[in-house]
Amino acid sequence: MVNIMSNYRFSSQSGRLEQYTVKRPQEVLLVNVIVEGQEDEIMIFKGYSSSLMRPTAFDPDVPVLPDGAEIVTIARLKAPYNPSSPQYIQQNLTWEAMQPLLAQVGV
């Protein structure tokens, strides 16, 4: 998993989502995205991101969710995540619908 906590990433989508999970450690985010025309699913927990569909770079300077990626949906789940029995808090959130939740925690 990659933790992108530097200030230049904080304002990016991935940086903001990672910060959200730092401030809400009882939640896991499952983010469906399109990166360079390819679908991907990214899990974010306690400030760490990992792709569930493609290799995740070991280098923390390589973002899992690059700038310009299209966020299709975001799901909020209760931690710990159990893939055989996920406990959803909210599903099918858009990036825009996630904004008030990000604002609530100050990111």
Biopython code that builds the backbone (N, CA, C, O; Angstrom):
import numpy as np
from Bio.PDB.StructureBuilder import StructureBuilder

atoms = [
    (1, "MET", "N", (0.836, -1.179, 0.000)),
    (1, "MET", "CA", (0.000, 0.000, 0.000)),
    (1, "MET", "C", (0.881, 1.242, 0.000)),
    (1, "MET", "O", (2.010, 1.218, 0.491)),
    (2, "VAL", "N", (0.360, 2.309, -0.547)),
    (2, "VAL", "CA", (1.113, 3.542, -0.671)),
    (2, "VAL", "C", (0.452, 4.611, 0.175)),
    (2, "VAL", "O", (-0.766, 4.782, 0.117)),
    (3, "ASN", "N", (1.236, 5.333, 0.961)),
    (3, "ASN", "CA", (0.729, 6.425, 1.775)),
    (3, "ASN", "C", (1.253, 7.723, 1.186)),
    (3, "ASN", "O", (2.462, 7.956, 1.170)),
    (4, "ILE", "N", (0.357, 8.565, 0.704)),
    (4, "ILE", "CA", (0.753, 9.827, 0.077)),
    (4, "ILE", "C", (0.319, 10.952, 1.012)),
    (4, "ILE", "O", (-0.826, 11.400, 0.955)),
    (5, "MET", "N", (1.224, 11.407, 1.866)),
    (5, "MET", "CA", (0.860, 12.377, 2.878)),
    (5, "MET", "C", (1.544, 13.724, 2.682)),
    (5, "MET", "O", (1.311, 14.645, 3.465)),
    (6, "SER", "N", (2.385, 13.863, 1.653)),
    (6, "SER", "CA", (3.105, 15.125, 1.495)),
    (6, "SER", "C", (2.143, 16.243, 1.113)),
    (6, "SER", "O", (1.076, 15.986, 0.555)),
    (7, "ASN", "N", (2.513, 17.467, 1.410)),
    (7, "ASN", "CA", (1.635, 18.610, 1.208)),
    (7, "ASN", "C", (1.219, 18.800, -0.239)),
    (7, "ASN", "O", (0.090, 19.222, -0.493)),
    (8, "TYR", "N", (2.084, 18.507, -1.192)),
    (8, "TYR", "CA", (1.712, 18.741, -2.581)),
    (8, "TYR", "C", (0.622, 17.777, -3.030)),
    (8, "TYR", "O", (-0.043, 18.051, -4.029)),
    (9, "ARG", "N", (0.411, 16.660, -2.337)),
    (9, "ARG", "CA", (-0.627, 15.698, -2.693)),
    (9, "ARG", "C", (-1.913, 15.942, -1.903)),
    (9, "ARG", "O", (-2.963, 15.406, -2.255)),
    (10, "PHE", "N", (-1.843, 16.740, -0.847)),
    (10, "PHE", "CA", (-2.999, 16.906, 0.030)),
    (10, "PHE", "C", (-4.209, 17.448, -0.709)),
    (10, "PHE", "O", (-5.335, 17.062, -0.396)),
    (11, "SER", "N", (-4.013, 18.323, -1.673)),
    (11, "SER", "CA", (-5.139, 18.917, -2.376)),
    (11, "SER", "C", (-5.651, 18.029, -3.510)),
    (11, "SER", "O", (-6.713, 18.309, -4.066)),
    (12, "SER", "N", (-4.935, 16.978, -3.863)),
    (12, "SER", "CA", (-5.388, 16.089, -4.919)),
    (12, "SER", "C", (-6.532, 15.219, -4.422)),
    (12, "SER", "O", (-6.780, 15.130, -3.220)),
    (13, "GLN", "N", (-7.225, 14.583, -5.352)),
    (13, "GLN", "CA", (-8.321, 13.695, -4.964)),
    (13, "GLN", "C", (-7.815, 12.579, -4.057)),
    (13, "GLN", "O", (-8.396, 12.321, -3.002)),
    (14, "SER", "N", (-6.744, 11.924, -4.462)),
    (14, "SER", "CA", (-6.251, 10.803, -3.655)),
    (14, "SER", "C", (-5.774, 11.281, -2.290)),
    (14, "SER", "O", (-6.029, 10.624, -1.281)),
    (15, "GLY", "N", (-5.088, 12.412, -2.250)),
    (15, "GLY", "CA", (-4.610, 12.940, -0.977)),
    (15, "GLY", "C", (-5.753, 13.280, -0.038)),
    (15, "GLY", "O", (-5.672, 13.023, 1.164)),
    (16, "ARG", "N", (-6.802, 13.847, -0.570)),
    (16, "ARG", "CA", (-7.957, 14.202, 0.260)),
    (16, "ARG", "C", (-8.677, 12.957, 0.757)),
    (16, "ARG", "O", (-9.093, 12.902, 1.914)),
    (17, "LEU", "N", (-8.828, 11.955, -0.107)),
    (17, "LEU", "CA", (-9.484, 10.715, 0.317)),
    (17, "LEU", "C", (-8.645, 9.984, 1.355)),
    (17, "LEU", "O", (-9.182, 9.422, 2.310)),
    (18, "GLU", "N", (-7.329, 9.992, 1.169)),
    (18, "GLU", "CA", (-6.447, 9.356, 2.151)),
    (18, "GLU", "C", (-6.532, 10.069, 3.499)),
    (18, "GLU", "O", (-6.601, 9.418, 4.542)),
    (19, "GLN", "N", (-6.529, 11.398, 3.484)),
    (19, "GLN", "CA", (-6.650, 12.158, 4.723)),
    (19, "GLN", "C", (-7.996, 11.890, 5.402)),
    (19, "GLN", "O", (-8.072, 11.818, 6.628)),
    (20, "TYR", "N", (-9.040, 11.745, 4.616)),
    (20, "TYR", "CA", (-10.359, 11.416, 5.168)),
    (20, "TYR", "C", (-10.285, 10.124, 5.977)),
    (20, "TYR", "O", (-10.821, 10.047, 7.083)),
    (21, "THR", "N", (-9.616, 9.106, 5.422)),
    (21, "THR", "CA", (-9.546, 7.821, 6.130)),
    (21, "THR", "C", (-8.622, 7.879, 7.337)),
    (21, "THR", "O", (-8.768, 7.076, 8.259)),
    (22, "VAL", "N", (-7.678, 8.804, 7.353)),
    (22, "VAL", "CA", (-6.862, 9.007, 8.546)),
    (22, "VAL", "C", (-7.747, 9.557, 9.665)),
    (22, "VAL", "O", (-7.644, 9.146, 10.820)),
    (23, "LYS", "N", (-8.618, 10.493, 9.293)),
    (23, "LYS", "CA", (-9.482, 11.128, 10.285)),
    (23, "LYS", "C", (-10.706, 10.284, 10.631)),
    (23, "LYS", "O", (-11.352, 10.509, 11.654)),
    (24, "ARG", "N", (-11.018, 9.320, 9.780)),
    (24, "ARG", "CA", (-12.132, 8.392, 10.032)),
    (24, "ARG", "C", (-11.609, 6.954, 9.923)),
    (24, "ARG", "O", (-11.953, 6.243, 8.978)),
    (25, "PRO", "N", (-10.784, 6.524, 10.880)),
    (25, "PRO", "CA", (-10.151, 5.201, 10.784)),
    (25, "PRO", "C", (-11.129, 4.039, 10.888)),
    (25, "PRO", "O", (-10.754, 2.894, 10.635)),
    (26, "GLN", "N", (-12.362, 4.313, 11.251)),
    (26, "GLN", "CA", (-13.368, 3.263, 11.310)),
    (26, "GLN", "C", (-14.000, 3.007, 9.941)),
    (26, "GLN", "O", (-14.894, 2.170, 9.812)),
    (27, "GLU", "N", (-13.530, 3.736, 8.912)),
    (27, "GLU", "CA", (-14.073, 3.596, 7.568)),
    (27, "GLU", "C", (-13.005, 3.159, 6.568)),
    (27, "GLU", "O", (-11.819, 3.458, 6.709)),
    (28, "VAL", "N", (-13.475, 2.445, 5.564)),
    (28, "VAL", "CA", (-12.674, 2.071, 4.404)),
    (28, "VAL", "C", (-13.387, 2.676, 3.197)),
    (28, "VAL", "O", (-14.615, 2.637, 3.112)),
    (29, "LEU", "N", (-12.616, 3.234, 2.268)),
    (29, "LEU", "CA", (-13.202, 3.722, 1.022)),
    (29, "LEU", "C", (-12.846, 2.761, -0.099)),
    (29, "LEU", "O", (-11.696, 2.342, -0.230)),
    (30, "LEU", "N", (-13.830, 2.418, -0.896)),
    (30, "LEU", "CA", (-13.630, 1.604, -2.084)),
    (30, "LEU", "C", (-13.990, 2.491, -3.271)),
    (30, "LEU", "O", (-15.153, 2.845, -3.463)),
    (31, "VAL", "N", (-12.985, 2.844, -4.062)),
    (31, "VAL", "CA", (-13.144, 3.846, -5.108)),
    (31, "VAL", "C", (-13.014, 3.185, -6.474)),
    (31, "VAL", "O", (-11.984, 2.590, -6.788)),
    (32, "ASN", "N", (-14.059, 3.293, -7.281)),
    (32, "ASN", "CA", (-14.024, 2.810, -8.658)),
    (32, "ASN", "C", (-13.638, 3.974, -9.549)),
    (32, "ASN", "O", (-14.266, 5.032, -9.514)),
    (33, "VAL", "N", (-12.591, 3.773, -10.356)),
    (33, "VAL", "CA", (-12.049, 4.847, -11.177)),
    (33, "VAL", "C", (-11.768, 4.355, -12.587)),
    (33, "VAL", "O", (-11.745, 3.156, -12.863)),
    (34, "ILE", "N", (-11.556, 5.318, -13.463)),
    (34, "ILE", "CA", (-11.036, 5.040, -14.795)),
    (34, "ILE", "C", (-9.726, 5.801, -14.920)),
    (34, "ILE", "O", (-9.687, 7.026, -14.803)),
    (35, "VAL", "N", (-8.648, 5.050, -15.163)),
    (35, "VAL", "CA", (-7.307, 5.615, -15.303)),
    (35, "VAL", "C", (-6.814, 5.267, -16.702)),
    (35, "VAL", "O", (-6.628, 4.097, -17.035)),
    (36, "GLU", "N", (-6.607, 6.294, -17.511)),
    (36, "GLU", "CA", (-6.127, 6.109, -18.877)),
    (36, "GLU", "C", (-6.970, 5.088, -19.630)),
    (36, "GLU", "O", (-6.442, 4.215, -20.318)),
    (37, "GLY", "N", (-8.299, 5.211, -19.490)),
    (37, "GLY", "CA", (-9.223, 4.344, -20.196)),
    (37, "GLY", "C", (-9.425, 2.966, -19.589)),
    (37, "GLY", "O", (-10.210, 2.170, -20.105)),
    (38, "GLN", "N", (-8.723, 2.675, -18.496)),
    (38, "GLN", "CA", (-8.813, 1.368, -17.842)),
    (38, "GLN", "C", (-9.551, 1.498, -16.512)),
    (38, "GLN", "O", (-9.300, 2.426, -15.744)),
    (39, "GLU", "N", (-10.464, 0.560, -16.245)),
    (39, "GLU", "CA", (-11.142, 0.546, -14.958)),
    (39, "GLU", "C", (-10.183, 0.064, -13.881)),
    (39, "GLU", "O", (-9.316, -0.774, -14.127)),
    (40, "ASP", "N", (-10.355, 0.604, -12.691)),
    (40, "ASP", "CA", (-9.565, 0.176, -11.541)),
    (40, "ASP", "C", (-10.433, 0.321, -10.303)),
    (40, "ASP", "O", (-11.387, 1.099, -10.282)),
    (41, "GLU", "N", (-10.093, -0.433, -9.282)),
    (41, "GLU", "CA", (-10.765, -0.346, -7.995)),
    (41, "GLU", "C", (-9.674, -0.124, -6.955)),
    (41, "GLU", "O", (-8.727, -0.905, -6.857)),
    (42, "ILE", "N", (-9.816, 0.948, -6.180)),
    (42, "ILE", "CA", (-8.791, 1.335, -5.221)),
    (42, "ILE", "C", (-9.399, 1.324, -3.824)),
    (42, "ILE", "O", (-10.470, 1.884, -3.592)),
    (43, "MET", "N", (-8.703, 0.684, -2.911)),
    (43, "MET", "CA", (-9.118, 0.670, -1.519)),
    (43, "MET", "C", (-8.246, 1.648, -0.754)),
    (43, "MET", "O", (-7.028, 1.675, -0.930)),
    (44, "ILE", "N", (-8.876, 2.457, 0.101)),
    (44, "ILE", "CA", (-8.155, 3.432, 0.911)),
    (44, "ILE", "C", (-8.535, 3.211, 2.362)),
    (44, "ILE", "O", (-9.715, 3.193, 2.711)),
    (45, "PHE", "N", (-7.514, 3.042, 3.215)),
    (45, "PHE", "CA", (-7.743, 2.783, 4.634)),
    (45, "PHE", "C", (-6.605, 3.375, 5.440)),
    (45, "PHE", "O", (-5.433, 3.111, 5.170)),
    (46, "LYS", "N", (-6.959, 4.182, 6.437)),
    (46, "LYS", "CA", (-5.993, 4.820, 7.339)),
    (46, "LYS", "C", (-4.863, 5.528, 6.586)),
    (46, "LYS", "O", (-3.700, 5.463, 6.985)),
    (47, "GLY", "N", (-5.223, 6.204, 5.492)),
    (47, "GLY", "CA", (-4.249, 6.989, 4.749)),
    (47, "GLY", "C", (-3.465, 6.232, 3.706)),
    (47, "GLY", "O", (-2.578, 6.804, 3.072)),
    (48, "TYR", "N", (-3.764, 4.965, 3.508)),
    (48, "TYR", "CA", (-3.036, 4.144, 2.539)),
    (48, "TYR", "C", (-3.952, 3.739, 1.397)),
    (48, "TYR", "O", (-5.121, 3.416, 1.612)),
    (49, "SER", "N", (-3.417, 3.757, 0.185)),
    (49, "SER", "CA", (-4.164, 3.379, -1.015)),
    (49, "SER", "C", (-3.527, 2.169, -1.655)),
    (49, "SER", "O", (-2.306, 2.014, -1.668)),
    (50, "SER", "N", (-4.392, 1.307, -2.193)),
    (50, "SER", "CA", (-3.901, 0.143, -2.908)),
    (50, "SER", "C", (-4.891, -0.213, -4.002)),
    (50, "SER", "O", (-6.100, -0.235, -3.776)),
    (51, "SER", "N", (-4.368, -0.491, -5.191)),
    (51, "SER", "CA", (-5.213, -0.953, -6.284)),
    (51, "SER", "C", (-5.560, -2.413, -6.055)),
    (51, "SER", "O", (-4.709, -3.213, -5.666)),
    (52, "LEU", "N", (-6.809, -2.749, -6.297)),
    (52, "LEU", "CA", (-7.243, -4.132, -6.178)),
    (52, "LEU", "C", (-7.205, -4.859, -7.514)),
    (52, "LEU", "O", (-7.458, -6.062, -7.575)),
    (53, "MET", "N", (-6.886, -4.125, -8.599)),
    (53, "MET", "CA", (-6.944, -4.716, -9.935)),
    (53, "MET", "C", (-5.628, -4.680, -10.702)),
    (53, "MET", "O", (-5.484, -5.350, -11.725)),
    (54, "ARG", "N", (-4.685, -3.916, -10.221)),
    (54, "ARG", "CA", (-3.399, -3.821, -10.909)),
    (54, "ARG", "C", (-2.302, -3.622, -9.869)),
    (54, "ARG", "O", (-2.589, -3.289, -8.719)),
    (55, "PRO", "N", (-1.050, -3.824, -10.265)),
    (55, "PRO", "CA", (0.038, -3.680, -9.290)),
    (55, "PRO", "C", (0.086, -2.266, -8.711)),
    (55, "PRO", "O", (-0.155, -1.285, -9.415)),
    (56, "THR", "N", (0.398, -2.179, -7.425)),
    (56, "THR", "CA", (0.581, -0.900, -6.742)),
    (56, "THR", "C", (2.075, -0.663, -6.607)),
    (56, "THR", "O", (2.804, -1.509, -6.090)),
    (57, "ALA", "N", (2.522, 0.490, -7.073)),
    (57, "ALA", "CA", (3.948, 0.814, -7.023)),
    (57, "ALA", "C", (4.445, 0.861, -5.585)),
    (57, "ALA", "O", (3.737, 1.314, -4.686)),
    (58, "PHE", "N", (5.656, 0.394, -5.383)),
    (58, "PHE", "CA", (6.270, 0.446, -4.057)),
    (58, "PHE", "C", (6.702, 1.864, -3.700)),
    (58, "PHE", "O", (6.746, 2.234, -2.526)),
    (59, "ASP", "N", (7.021, 2.657, -4.728)),
    (59, "ASP", "CA", (7.482, 4.034, -4.541)),
    (59, "ASP", "C", (6.313, 4.919, -4.100)),
    (59, "ASP", "O", (5.344, 5.057, -4.847)),
    (60, "PRO", "N", (6.376, 5.522, -2.909)),
    (60, "PRO", "CA", (5.265, 6.351, -2.431)),
    (60, "PRO", "C", (5.046, 7.619, -3.241)),
    (60, "PRO", "O", (4.013, 8.271, -3.089)),
    (61, "ASP", "N", (5.996, 7.985, -4.103)),
    (61, "ASP", "CA", (5.813, 9.159, -4.953)),
    (61, "ASP", "C", (4.978, 8.853, -6.190)),
    (61, "ASP", "O", (4.607, 9.770, -6.922)),
    (62, "VAL", "N", (4.678, 7.582, -6.435)),
    (62, "VAL", "CA", (3.846, 7.186, -7.561)),
    (62, "VAL", "C", (2.420, 7.018, -7.043)),
    (62, "VAL", "O", (2.132, 6.064, -6.321)),
    (63, "PRO", "N", (1.523, 7.944, -7.409)),
    (63, "PRO", "CA", (0.165, 7.874, -6.859)),
    (63, "PRO", "C", (-0.617, 6.688, -7.414)),
    (63, "PRO", "O", (-0.516, 6.359, -8.596)),
    (64, "VAL", "N", (-1.394, 6.054, -6.544)),
    (64, "VAL", "CA", (-2.277, 4.973, -6.965)),
    (64, "VAL", "C", (-3.429, 5.550, -7.775)),
    (64, "VAL", "O", (-3.872, 4.958, -8.760)),
    (65, "LEU", "N", (-3.904, 6.707, -7.349)),
    (65, "LEU", "CA", (-4.959, 7.427, -8.059)),
    (65, "LEU", "C", (-4.335, 8.687, -8.646)),
    (65, "LEU", "O", (-4.261, 9.715, -7.973)),
    (66, "PRO", "N", (-3.884, 8.613, -9.900)),
    (66, "PRO", "CA", (-3.187, 9.769, -10.477)),
    (66, "PRO", "C", (-4.141, 10.925, -10.749)),
    (66, "PRO", "O", (-5.341, 10.732, -10.941)),
    (67, "ASP", "N", (-3.577, 12.131, -10.759)),
    (67, "ASP", "CA", (-4.357, 13.298, -11.143)),
    (67, "ASP", "C", (-4.905, 13.051, -12.545)),
    (67, "ASP", "O", (-4.212, 12.503, -13.402)),
    (68, "GLY", "N", (-6.127, 13.449, -12.769)),
    (68, "GLY", "CA", (-6.753, 13.239, -14.064)),
    (68, "GLY", "C", (-7.563, 11.958, -14.147)),
    (68, "GLY", "O", (-8.290, 11.749, -15.118)),
    (69, "ALA", "N", (-7.449, 11.099, -13.144)),
    (69, "ALA", "CA", (-8.268, 9.886, -13.126)),
    (69, "ALA", "C", (-9.721, 10.286, -12.893)),
    (69, "ALA", "O", (-10.002, 11.246, -12.175)),
    (70, "GLU", "N", (-10.628, 9.551, -13.497)),
    (70, "GLU", "CA", (-12.053, 9.827, -13.326)),
    (70, "GLU", "C", (-12.609, 8.933, -12.221)),
    (70, "GLU", "O", (-12.591, 7.707, -12.333)),
    (71, "ILE", "N", (-13.098, 9.554, -11.161)),
    (71, "ILE", "CA", (-13.744, 8.793, -10.092)),
    (71, "ILE", "C", (-15.166, 8.500, -10.539)),
    (71, "ILE", "O", (-15.950, 9.414, -10.792)),
    (72, "VAL", "N", (-15.490, 7.217, -10.632)),
    (72, "VAL", "CA", (-16.823, 6.798, -11.060)),
    (72, "VAL", "C", (-17.747, 6.727, -9.848)),
    (72, "VAL", "O", (-18.805, 7.356, -9.833)),
    (73, "THR", "N", (-17.349, 5.962, -8.835)),
    (73, "THR", "CA", (-18.137, 5.861, -7.607)),
    (73, "THR", "C", (-17.210, 5.672, -6.408)),
    (73, "THR", "O", (-16.083, 5.194, -6.532)),
    (74, "ILE", "N", (-17.720, 6.060, -5.256)),
    (74, "ILE", "CA", (-17.027, 5.859, -3.985)),
    (74, "ILE", "C", (-18.002, 5.156, -3.047)),
    (74, "ILE", "O", (-19.165, 5.543, -2.934)),
    (75, "ALA", "N", (-17.511, 4.126, -2.382)),
    (75, "ALA", "CA", (-18.305, 3.446, -1.357)),
    (75, "ALA", "C", (-17.608, 3.616, -0.019)),
    (75, "ALA", "O", (-16.386, 3.506, 0.081)),
    (76, "ARG", "N", (-18.402, 3.886, 1.004)),
    (76, "ARG", "CA", (-17.904, 3.959, 2.375)),
    (76, "ARG", "C", (-18.301, 2.664, 3.066)),
    (76, "ARG", "O", (-19.467, 2.271, 3.050)),
    (77, "LEU", "N", (-17.314, 2.000, 3.677)),
    (77, "LEU", "CA", (-17.563, 0.742, 4.363)),
    (77, "LEU", "C", (-17.041, 0.806, 5.784)),
    (77, "LEU", "O", (-16.153, 1.598, 6.099)),
    (78, "LYS", "N", (-17.604, -0.039, 6.640)),
    (78, "LYS", "CA", (-17.099, -0.153, 8.004)),
    (78, "LYS", "C", (-15.810, -0.947, 7.995)),
    (78, "LYS", "O", (-15.683, -1.949, 7.292)),
    (79, "ALA", "N", (-14.855, -0.485, 8.786)),
    (79, "ALA", "CA", (-13.599, -1.214, 8.959)),
    (79, "ALA", "C", (-13.781, -2.177, 10.132)),
    (79, "ALA", "O", (-14.554, -1.882, 11.044)),
    (80, "PRO", "N", (-13.111, -3.289, 10.133)),
    (80, "PRO", "CA", (-12.215, -3.788, 9.085)),
    (80, "PRO", "C", (-13.006, -4.330, 7.898)),
    (80, "PRO", "O", (-14.127, -4.816, 8.048)),
    (81, "TYR", "N", (-12.402, -4.236, 6.726)),
    (81, "TYR", "CA", (-13.031, -4.677, 5.489)),
    (81, "TYR", "C", (-12.959, -6.191, 5.372)),
    (81, "TYR", "O", (-11.893, -6.790, 5.515)),
    (82, "ASN", "N", (-14.097, -6.793, 5.114)),
    (82, "ASN", "CA", (-14.172, -8.230, 4.876)),
    (82, "ASN", "C", (-14.789, -8.418, 3.494)),
    (82, "ASN", "O", (-15.989, -8.200, 3.330)),
    (83, "PRO", "N", (-13.998, -8.819, 2.494)),
    (83, "PRO", "CA", (-14.527, -8.909, 1.133)),
    (83, "PRO", "C", (-15.681, -9.903, 0.981)),
    (83, "PRO", "O", (-16.502, -9.754, 0.075)),
    (84, "SER", "N", (-15.756, -10.905, 1.847)),
    (84, "SER", "CA", (-16.853, -11.865, 1.736)),
    (84, "SER", "C", (-18.133, -11.362, 2.399)),
    (84, "SER", "O", (-19.210, -11.913, 2.170)),
    (85, "SER", "N", (-18.017, -10.321, 3.216)),
    (85, "SER", "CA", (-19.188, -9.767, 3.892)),
    (85, "SER", "C", (-18.995, -8.269, 4.152)),
    (85, "SER", "O", (-18.901, -7.852, 5.306)),
    (86, "PRO", "N", (-18.934, -7.456, 3.087)),
    (86, "PRO", "CA", (-18.702, -6.017, 3.283)),
    (86, "PRO", "C", (-19.892, -5.357, 3.971)),
    (86, "PRO", "O", (-21.049, -5.686, 3.705)),
    (87, "GLN", "N", (-19.579, -4.420, 4.860)),
    (87, "GLN", "CA", (-20.610, -3.674, 5.583)),
    (87, "GLN", "C", (-20.611, -2.236, 5.067)),
    (87, "GLN", "O", (-19.804, -1.410, 5.493)),
    (88, "TYR", "N", (-21.520, -1.957, 4.154)),
    (88, "TYR", "CA", (-21.578, -0.644, 3.524)),
    (88, "TYR", "C", (-22.246, 0.382, 4.422)),
    (88, "TYR", "O", (-23.270, 0.111, 5.050)),
    (89, "ILE", "N", (-21.644, 1.567, 4.471)),
    (89, "ILE", "CA", (-22.248, 2.731, 5.121)),
    (89, "ILE", "C", (-23.023, 3.506, 4.062)),
    (89, "ILE", "O", (-24.176, 3.885, 4.273)),
    (90, "GLN", "N", (-22.369, 3.740, 2.907)),
    (90, "GLN", "CA", (-22.973, 4.411, 1.752)),
    (90, "GLN", "C", (-22.339, 3.844, 0.499)),
    (90, "GLN", "O", (-21.164, 3.479, 0.496)),
    (91, "GLN", "N", (-23.131, 3.772, -0.579)),
    (91, "GLN", "CA", (-22.618, 3.290, -1.853)),
    (91, "GLN", "C", (-22.935, 4.293, -2.954)),
    (91, "GLN", "O", (-23.795, 5.161, -2.803)),
    (92, "ASN", "N", (-22.221, 4.153, -4.060)),
    (92, "ASN", "CA", (-22.470, 4.923, -5.283)),
    (92, "ASN", "C", (-22.381, 6.430, -5.094)),
    (92, "ASN", "O", (-23.115, 7.185, -5.732)),
    (93, "LEU", "N", (-21.474, 6.872, -4.210)),
    (93, "LEU", "CA", (-21.235, 8.302, -4.062)),
    (93, "LEU", "C", (-20.410, 8.803, -5.242)),
    (93, "LEU", "O", (-19.507, 8.110, -5.711)),
    (94, "THR", "N", (-20.713, 9.982, -5.712)),
    (94, "THR", "CA", (-19.879, 10.643, -6.712)),
    (94, "THR", "C", (-18.818, 11.463, -5.984)),
    (94, "THR", "O", (-18.889, 11.645, -4.768)),
    (95, "TRP", "N", (-17.843, 11.951, -6.727)),
    (95, "TRP", "CA", (-16.834, 12.840, -6.143)),
    (95, "TRP", "C", (-17.519, 14.073, -5.546)),
    (95, "TRP", "O", (-17.159, 14.531, -4.461)),
    (96, "GLU", "N", (-18.508, 14.602, -6.267)),
    (96, "GLU", "CA", (-19.227, 15.781, -5.780)),
    (96, "GLU", "C", (-19.987, 15.468, -4.489)),
    (96, "GLU", "O", (-20.006, 16.288, -3.571)),
    (97, "ALA", "N", (-20.610, 14.298, -4.411)),
    (97, "ALA", "CA", (-21.357, 13.914, -3.209)),
    (97, "ALA", "C", (-20.439, 13.661, -2.019)),
    (97, "ALA", "O", (-20.884, 13.711, -0.873)),
    (98, "MET", "N", (-19.166, 13.391, -2.281)),
    (98, "MET", "CA", (-18.199, 13.139, -1.219)),
    (98, "MET", "C", (-17.698, 14.443, -0.595)),
    (98, "MET", "O", (-17.165, 14.426, 0.515)),
    (99, "GLN", "N", (-17.860, 15.567, -1.288)),
    (99, "GLN", "CA", (-17.321, 16.843, -0.831)),
    (99, "GLN", "C", (-17.787, 17.247, 0.572)),
    (99, "GLN", "O", (-16.955, 17.658, 1.381)),
    (100, "PRO", "N", (-19.093, 17.146, 0.895)),
    (100, "PRO", "CA", (-19.508, 17.522, 2.260)),
    (100, "PRO", "C", (-18.878, 16.635, 3.337)),
    (100, "PRO", "O", (-18.590, 17.115, 4.433)),
    (101, "LEU", "N", (-18.663, 15.369, 3.049)),
    (101, "LEU", "CA", (-18.030, 14.470, 4.008)),
    (101, "LEU", "C", (-16.563, 14.835, 4.223)),
    (101, "LEU", "O", (-16.052, 14.777, 5.342)),
    (102, "LEU", "N", (-15.898, 15.209, 3.136)),
    (102, "LEU", "CA", (-14.513, 15.663, 3.245)),
    (102, "LEU", "C", (-14.436, 16.948, 4.061)),
    (102, "LEU", "O", (-13.546, 17.122, 4.893)),
    (103, "ALA", "N", (-15.390, 17.846, 3.806)),
    (103, "ALA", "CA", (-15.421, 19.123, 4.538)),
    (103, "ALA", "C", (-15.675, 18.904, 6.032)),
    (103, "ALA", "O", (-15.128, 19.630, 6.862)),
    (104, "GLN", "N", (-16.495, 17.915, 6.380)),
    (104, "GLN", "CA", (-16.789, 17.640, 7.781)),
    (104, "GLN", "C", (-15.538, 17.321, 8.581)),
    (104, "GLN", "O", (-15.453, 17.651, 9.764)),
    (105, "VAL", "N", (-14.556, 16.673, 7.935)),
    (105, "VAL", "CA", (-13.318, 16.308, 8.635)),
    (105, "VAL", "C", (-12.177, 17.275, 8.319)),
    (105, "VAL", "O", (-11.048, 17.079, 8.768)),
    (106, "GLY", "N", (-12.480, 18.324, 7.541)),
    (106, "GLY", "CA", (-11.490, 19.368, 7.291)),
    (106, "GLY", "C", (-10.464, 19.052, 6.227)),
    (106, "GLY", "O", (-9.331, 19.528, 6.299)),
    (107, "VAL", "N", (-10.841, 18.252, 5.235)),
    (107, "VAL", "CA", (-9.904, 17.982, 4.124)),
    (107, "VAL", "C", (-10.520, 18.353, 2.791)),
    (107, "VAL", "O", (-9.881, 18.195, 1.751)),
]
sb = StructureBuilder()
sb.init_structure("model")
sb.init_model(0)
sb.init_chain("A")
sb.init_seg("    ")
for serial, (resi, resn, name, xyz) in enumerate(atoms, 1):
    if name == "N":
        sb.init_residue(resn, " ", resi, " ")
    sb.init_atom(name, np.array(xyz, "f"), 0.0, 1.0, " ", f" {name:<3s}", serial, name[0])
structure = sb.get_structure()
